[in-house]
Amino acid sequence: MTARWIWRSEGGPSPVNTFTWFRAVVTLDEVPVDSSLRFGADSTAQLWLNGHAFRRKVTRFHEPRLRTEQVDVTALLKVGSNIVTVLHHNWGPITTFQRTQNVHAGLYLESSWLLSDESWRWRAAEEFGNEEAQFLGLADAAPRIRFPLRWNARAAHDPRRDSTIAVEEESGWAPVAVVENGPWPSEPAVVETPAQRESDQRPLSILAAGRATRAIDPDERSPSMLAASRLSPDSGMASDADSLLDGQPVAIAGLGGETRYITVDFGPPMPGYPFF
């Protein structure tokens, strides 16, 4: 048995700013001695095992030479059912200095205990919007691989946190399609550089907080909500946000359709990819 590149069984090969859930359930009689897992995706993906995050994105690449990252998941594997969940994000046919054009979206996992193949299931992650407008760079307004992230908090529960699966949760998941003759190596090598690291970063100060009111036609495209809004600073909200400086949560209250903002200063430049 060998791992295969997989993708949705419906839809196009290179959708723009599209999120997809992939999932497999593996039953083990014992935890393998070698539990390492090789993980690759085009364009990028998050990897979760039994409700715990292992990768929030994968290495950038040129599509014909895509490589995998190797992760050791021994600590979270268990005897019995193990749930592997992937949130895949496809950028679409965007060419930048960081990557070649996305010809075909795909997902690849390979280990002694898990293979990406036709046994996997998928469903559209419809709680994530697929806004196609990109953020533009300063140099000649060049397109960047960045999109506004729109998430519907009223959607069904997030399967990344699943550590068990009920029968009713299997509805809506479809069998994947194996991609034949894709643009990637059929057996991608492991990347030679260390995987991306994560660290907690707290803001040094709260610069502003308040309410934002849309100041232009809501149907008109804009680079961001704040750039197209009239801002009303709120000193009380800014004071409440000071709890972030001590690593404590802050509650932001409002009605549906309203916009609140908090602007924070992290101090020195921090290269990387933030997540919240």
Disulfide bonds with the S-S distance in Angstrom:
none
